[in-house]
Amino acid sequence: MDTYSRLIKEHTRLAGVLLHPTSLPSGKLDKDAFRWINFMAEAGLCVWQVLPLGVPQQNRSPYQCYSAFAMNQDLLDKAEYQYSNVGQSSFKQWCEKEQHWLDDYALFMVLKQEFEQHAWYDWPDKYKNRHKEALEGFQQTQQEAIDTIRWQQFCLYQRWYELRQHAKENGILLFGDMPIFIAHDSADVWVHRQSFRLDDDGSPSVVAGVPPDYFSETGQRWGNPHYNWQSMQKDGFDWWLKRLHNHLELFDLVRIDHFRGLEAVWVIPSSCETAIDGTWEKVAGDKLLQRLHEEMGDIPIVAEDLGIITDEVNALRKKYHLPGMSVLQFAFDQFSDNPHKPENITYDRIVYTGTHDNDTTTGWFNSLDQSTQQFVMEKLNIHEPDTVCDAVIDSALKSEGRLAIIPLQDLLHLDSQARINIPGISENNWTWQFHWQDIPENLAVETRRRLKESSRLIKASS
């Protein structure tokens, strides 16, 4: 049994921090990442949640990547990609193990370089349509470049394995994030076209997104192609199984982003520029989860169930005993049945002050009108605006949720300047980084005290 499942079966209350590696001072998996784990252990925190580690496209979003398996090469310095004879045996073994995605990904990225970063569906037909002779001929002339990318991925994975071992030695669980959809311009869609709803020319007939909600009046048009669930069922959801196996080698716990998309998806005609003119369509998510359950048993998955969630989505989540999410920034309204209100948060929830899509708690509060600010302070039973951030954190820690996650920005009381993402906007996101001098000397001691008071001070390795 994995450590997370054992702790949950023991009804343990856990606490952690949300911080993407790109927000480390160096933005890399270097000494800063190891130092960060040391800080977490000192503070008594036992879960480090990150965003997807994939290779982001031009807007830097980790939710739109070139592969469902490859890691972002910018997470390591170029000097760490130097060839080493010491690692050649391990490299060969690892390449054989990861061959189901690695070779196609490396070829895909070298082809993108060849065609000036154009999307695969704009390549010459023989490459776009994966003609065997054309691909074999290209590979023969570009083997060195292909091997370089394979070596980069090997180095990235080895570094993550080292980091995970260091985390384990310090009682830290790693919490990953899996986007439910795949970018159209990705190695996965290029290779597995039959698994996606595409026209003959490779264009998506319909695209993914969400209808108008809290974040956007016109909804969010993500543009990802929808899955061809009927095709995926024919091979027993093989791609999904490999994808989840991959994530559980890297993480102790994995969040499925937009979990409600495993019950029904918002289908937008590809010709529509916004997400308004979409419709809900049922999908085979239940059959997928059943297949995953048969293959792996109880799996450490968190269902991101934010937004308008139907009874059917709740039933699907509960059928497989998956924890959902509650976000305290959504708690302050007049509706007594709001699932984000602290009094409504049950043990099968992961509770957040805010997520990567929210403003920081300080920024969120500062953006409210005066009457709403007063209402928030009344609900938190405080009188000073400067204490709102700490009060929200304490509310999360003292809630009944099995795991409380606090973004580092909130632990540091930072305002909107430290926000990492604004949904629906493609510019100037995913760039925030902290500096070690931003960490107060007493933060670890103070955090440990708060965890002890809320019965969340625990060593994950105990």
C-alpha positions in Angstrom: 0.0 0.0 0.0 1.4 3.4 -0.9 2.2 5.9 1.9 -0.7 8.3 1.1 -3.3 5.5 1.1 -2.0 4.1 4.4 -2.1 7.5 6.1 -5.6 8.2 4.8 -6.8 4.8 6.0 -5.4 5.8 9.4 -7.7 8.9 9.2 -4.6 11.1 9.3 -4.9 14.9 8.7 -2.3 16.2 6.3 -1.0 19.6 5.3 1.0 20.8 2.4 2.0 23.6 0.0 1.2 24.4 -3.6 4.4 25.6 -5.4 5.3 24.8 -9.0 9.1 24.2 -9.6 9.2 27.1 -12.0 8.4 29.3 -9.0 11.5 28.3 -7.2 14.2 31.0 -7.1 16.1 29.3 -9.9 13.0 27.9 -11.6 14.8 24.6 -11.9 15.1 21.1 -10.2 18.5 22.0 -8.7 19.7 22.7 -5.2 16.7 25.1 -4.7 14.3 22.1 -5.1 16.2 20.1 -2.5 16.4 23.1 -0.2 12.7 23.6 -0.6 12.0 20.1 0.6 14.3 20.7 3.6 12.3 23.8 4.4 9.0 21.9 4.2 10.3 19.2 6.6 11.5 21.9 9.0 8.0 23.4 8.9 6.2 20.1 9.5 4.5 20.2 6.1 4.3 16.7 4.4 2.7 17.3 0.9 4.3 19.3 -1.9 1.8 19.9 -4.7 3.1 20.9 -8.1 1.5 21.8 -11.4 2.0 19.6 -14.5 5.7 19.1 -15.3 5.3 18.8 -19.1 6.9 20.7 -21.9 4.8 23.9 -22.2 3.8 25.6 -25.4 4.6 29.2 -26.2 2.2 30.7 -23.6 4.1 28.7 -20.8 1.0 27.0 -19.6 1.7 23.7 -18.0 -1.8 22.7 -19.0 -1.0 22.9 -22.7 2.0 20.7 -23.4 3.7 18.9 -26.3 3.5 15.5 -24.5 1.5 13.8 -21.8 4.8 12.1 -20.7 7.8 14.3 -21.4 9.1 16.8 -18.8 10.0 20.4 -19.4 13.6 20.5 -20.4 14.0 24.0 -18.9 13.7 22.5 -15.4 17.4 21.6 -15.7 20.5 23.6 -16.7 22.0 22.8 -20.0 25.2 21.8 -18.3 23.4 18.9 -16.6 22.6 17.4 -20.0 26.2 16.6 -20.9 26.6 13.0 -22.0 28.1 10.7 -19.3 29.5 7.2 -20.0 28.6 6.4 -16.4 24.9 6.7 -17.1 24.8 4.9 -20.5 23.7 1.5 -19.2 20.9 3.1 -17.1 20.0 5.3 -20.1 19.6 2.3 -22.4 17.4 0.5 -19.8 15.3 3.6 -19.2 14.8 4.2 -22.9 13.6 0.6 -23.4 11.1 1.0 -20.5 9.8 4.4 -21.8 9.9 3.5 -25.5 6.1 3.6 -25.8 6.2 7.4 -25.7 9.9 8.5 -25.8 10.9 7.7 -29.3 7.8 9.3 -30.9 8.2 12.4 -28.7 11.8 12.9 -29.6 11.0 12.5 -33.3 8.1 14.9 -33.0 10.2 17.6 -31.4 13.0 17.3 -34.0 10.4 17.5 -36.7 9.0 20.7 -35.1 12.6 22.1 -35.2 12.8 21.1 -38.9 9.6 22.9 -39.8 10.2 26.1 -37.8 8.0 25.1 -34.8 4.9 24.7 -37.0 2.2 22.4 -35.6 2.3 18.8 -36.8 -1.0 19.3 -38.7 0.7 22.0 -40.9 3.7 19.7 -41.8 4.1 18.2 -45.3 1.7 15.3 -45.7 4.2 12.5 -45.5 5.3 13.7 -42.0 1.9 14.9 -40.9 0.3 11.5 -41.8 3.3 9.5 -40.5 4.3 7.8 -43.7 6.7 5.0 -42.5 9.4 5.5 -45.2 9.5 9.3 -44.7 9.8 9.0 -40.9 12.5 6.3 -41.1 14.5 8.4 -43.6 14.2 11.5 -41.4 15.3 9.6 -38.4 18.4 8.3 -40.0 19.6 11.8 -40.9 18.6 13.3 -37.5 19.5 10.5 -35.1 21.9 12.7 -33.1 19.3 15.4 -32.5 16.7 12.7 -31.6 19.1 11.0 -29.2 19.9 14.4 -27.6 16.2 14.8 -26.7 16.0 11.3 -25.4 19.0 12.0 -23.2 17.5 15.2 -21.9 14.4 13.3 -20.8 16.5 10.7 -19.1 18.3 13.3 -17.2 15.1 15.0 -16.1 13.5 11.8 -14.9 16.7 10.8 -13.0 16.7 14.2 -11.3 13.0 13.8 -10.4 13.7 10.3 -9.0 16.5 11.8 -6.9 14.2 14.5 -5.7 11.4 12.1 -4.9 13.9 10.0 -2.8 15.0 13.1 -0.9 11.3 13.9 -0.3 10.7 10.4 1.0 13.6 10.6 3.3 12.2 13.8 4.7 8.6 12.6 5.1 7.3 14.6 2.1 4.7 13.3 -0.3 4.8 14.6 -3.9 1.4 15.6 -5.3 1.2 15.9 -9.1 -1.4 17.3 -11.5 -2.7 15.6 -14.7 -4.6 17.8 -17.2 -7.6 15.8 -18.4 -7.1 17.0 -22.0 -4.1 16.9 -24.4 -2.9 19.8 -26.6 -3.8 19.4 -30.3 -0.2 20.1 -31.2 1.3 17.3 -29.2 3.1 14.1 -29.9 0.2 12.1 -28.4 -2.4 13.4 -30.8 0.1 13.1 -33.8 0.7 9.5 -32.9 -2.7 8.4 -31.7 -5.0 10.3 -34.1 -7.6 7.6 -33.9 -8.1 8.3 -30.2 -9.2 11.9 -30.9 -12.1 13.5 -32.7 -10.3 14.9 -35.7 -11.2 15.5 -39.3 -9.4 13.8 -42.1 -6.9 16.6 -42.3 -6.1 16.4 -38.6 -8.2 19.4 -37.5 -10.5 18.9 -34.5 -14.1 18.8 -35.4 -15.0 20.0 -31.9 -12.8 21.5 -29.1 -12.8 21.4 -25.3 -13.5 24.1 -22.8 -15.9 25.1 -20.0 -19.1 27.2 -20.1 -19.3 30.7 -18.6 -18.5 30.5 -14.9 -16.9 32.4 -12.0 -13.7 32.9 -14.0 -15.1 34.1 -17.3 -18.4 35.5 -18.6 -17.8 33.8 -22.0 -16.5 30.6 -20.6 -13.0 29.2 -21.5 -12.3 27.9 -25.0 -9.3 25.7 -24.3 -9.1 24.4 -27.9 -8.0 20.9 -27.0 -9.4 18.1 -29.2 -11.9 15.8 -27.5 -11.2 12.1 -27.0 -12.7 9.5 -29.3 -13.9 7.4 -26.4 -15.3 4.6 -28.5 -11.8 4.1 -30.1 -10.1 4.2 -26.7 -12.4 1.6 -25.3 -11.3 -0.9 -28.0 -7.8 -1.3 -26.6 -8.9 -1.2 -23.0 -7.9 2.5 -22.5 -4.2 1.5 -23.0 -3.0 5.1 -23.4 -4.7 6.2 -20.2 -3.3 3.3 -18.3 0.2 4.1 -19.4 -0.3 7.8 -18.6 -1.5 7.1 -15.1 1.3 4.5 -14.4 3.8 7.2 -15.5 2.3 9.7 -13.1 2.3 7.3 -10.2 6.0 6.6 -10.7 6.6 10.3 -10.3 4.1 11.2 -7.6 2.5 9.8 -4.4 -0.8 11.5 -5.3 -2.3 12.8 -8.6 -5.0 15.4 -9.2 -7.1 14.9 -12.3 -7.8 18.4 -13.5 -11.4 19.0 -14.7 -12.6 15.7 -13.3 -16.1 16.5 -14.3 -14.9 15.9 -17.9 -14.9 12.1 -17.1 -18.7 12.3 -16.7 -19.6 14.8 -19.4 -17.6 17.3 -21.5 -18.4 20.8 -22.9 -18.2 20.3 -26.6 -17.6 23.5 -28.6 -17.8 23.6 -32.5 -14.3 24.3 -33.6 -15.6 27.3 -35.6 -16.7 29.2 -32.5 -14.3 31.7 -31.1 -15.6 31.5 -27.5 -17.0 28.7 -25.3 -20.6 30.1 -25.1 -22.0 27.9 -27.9 -21.2 24.6 -26.5 -23.2 21.6 -25.3 -22.7 18.9 -22.7 -22.0 15.4 -23.9 -21.7 12.2 -21.8 -18.4 10.3 -22.0 -17.1 6.9 -20.9 -15.3 8.1 -17.8 -17.0 5.5 -15.6 -15.7 2.7 -17.8 -12.2 4.3 -17.8 -12.2 4.5 -14.0 -13.4 1.0 -13.7 -10.6 -0.2 -15.9 -8.0 1.8 -13.9 -9.5 0.3 -10.7 -9.2 -3.3 -12.1 -5.6 -2.7 -13.2 -4.4 -0.8 -10.1 -6.9 -1.2 -7.3 -7.5 1.9 -5.1 -5.5 4.6 -6.8 -4.3 7.8 -5.1 -6.3 10.3 -7.3 -7.9 13.6 -6.4 -10.9 14.8 -8.4 -10.7 18.5 -9.3 -14.5 19.0 -9.0 -14.7 22.8 -9.0 -17.4 24.8 -10.8 -20.9 23.7 -11.4 -20.9 20.0 -10.4 -23.9 17.7 -11.1 -25.2 14.8 -9.0 -23.8 12.5 -11.6 -20.3 13.9 -11.2 -20.5 13.5 -7.4 -21.7 10.0 -7.8 -18.9 9.1 -10.1 -16.3 10.6 -7.7 -17.8 8.8 -4.7 -18.1 5.5 -6.5 -14.3 5.3 -6.7 -13.7 6.9 -3.3 -11.9 9.9 -4.7 -11.5 13.1 -2.7 -12.8 16.3 -4.2 -11.7 19.9 -3.7 -13.0 22.9 -1.7 -11.6 26.4 -2.1 -12.1 28.9 0.7 -12.1 31.9 -1.5 -15.4 30.5 -2.9 -16.9 30.2 0.6 -18.3 33.6 1.3 -21.8 33.8 -0.1 -25.3 33.5 1.3 -25.9 29.9 0.3 -25.9 27.5 3.3 -25.2 24.5 1.1 -22.1 25.9 -0.5 -19.6 23.0 -0.5 -16.7 25.5 0.0 -17.9 26.8 3.4 -15.7 25.4 6.2 -18.7 24.0 8.0 -19.6 22.0 4.9 -16.2 20.6 4.3 -16.0 16.8 5.0 -13.1 14.4 5.3 -13.3 13.4 1.7 -12.2 16.9 0.5 -8.9 18.5 -0.1 -9.2 22.1 1.2 -7.4 25.1 -0.4 -7.2 28.7 0.5 -6.9 29.2 -3.3 -5.6 27.4 -6.3 -3.2 28.3 -9.2 -6.3 29.8 -11.0 -7.2 32.1 -8.1 -5.7 35.4 -7.0 -3.6 35.2 -3.9 -5.8 35.4 -0.8 -4.5 38.9 0.0 -5.1 40.0 -3.6 -8.6 38.4 -3.6 -9.6 40.2 -0.4 -8.2 43.6 -1.6 -10.3 43.3 -4.8 -13.6 43.0 -2.9 -15.9 45.9 -2.3 -16.1 47.2 1.3 -19.3 45.6 2.2 -18.1 42.2 1.0 -14.9 42.6 2.9 -16.8 43.3 6.0 -18.9 40.2 5.4 -15.8 38.1 5.0 -14.3 39.4 8.2 -17.5 38.7 10.1 -17.6 35.1 8.9 -13.9 34.7 9.9 -14.6 36.4 13.3 -11.9 38.9 12.9 -11.8 42.7 13.0 -8.5 43.7 11.2 -8.2 43.4 7.4 -4.5 42.6 7.8 -5.4 39.3 9.6 -7.6 38.0 6.8 -5.0 35.9 5.1 -3.9 34.2 8.3 -7.6 33.6 9.3 -8.3 31.9 5.9 -5.2 29.7 6.3 -6.2 28.8 9.9 -9.8 28.0 8.6 -8.3 25.6 6.0 -6.1 23.9 8.6 -8.8 23.5 11.1 -11.4 22.2 8.6 -12.4 18.6 8.4 -10.7 18.1 5.0 -8.2 15.2 5.0 -5.6 17.5 3.4 -5.1 21.2 3.6 -3.0 22.8 0.8 -1.8 26.4 1.1 -0.1 28.2 -1.9 3.3 29.6 -0.8 2.0 33.1 -1.8 -0.5 32.9 1.0 2.0 31.7 3.6 4.0 34.8 2.6 0.9 37.1 2.6 1.7 38.3 -1.0 -0.8 40.4 -3.0 -1.9 40.1 -6.7 1.6 40.8 -8.0 2.4 37.2 -7.0 -0.5 35.7 -8.8 0.7 32.9 -11.1 -2.2 32.6 -13.5 -5.3 34.5 -14.7 -7.6 32.0 -16.6 -8.6 32.9 -20.1 -5.6 35.2 -20.5 -2.6 33.9 -22.4 -0.1 36.7 -21.7 2.2 37.2 -18.6 1.2 34.1 -16.7 3.3 31.3 -15.1 6.3 33.6 -14.4 6.1 34.3 -10.6 9.1 33.2 -8.6 10.0 33.6 -4.9 13.4 34.5 -3.5 14.9 32.9 -0.4 15.0 36.2 1.3 11.2 36.3 1.0 11.0 33.5 3.5 10.8 34.9 7.0 13.2 33.4 9.5 10.3 32.3 11.8 8.1 30.9 9.0 9.0 27.3 9.6 8.6 27.5 13.4 5.3 29.4 13.0 3.9 27.0 10.4 4.8 24.0 12.6 3.0 25.6 15.5 -0.1 26.1 13.4 0.0 22.6 12.2 0.3 21.3 15.7 -2.7 23.3 16.8 -4.8 22.0 14.0 -3.7 18.4 14.5 -1.9 18.3 11.1 1.7 18.0 12.3 2.8 14.6 11.1 5.7 12.9 9.4 4.6 11.2 6.2 7.2 8.5 6.6 6.1 7.5 10.1 
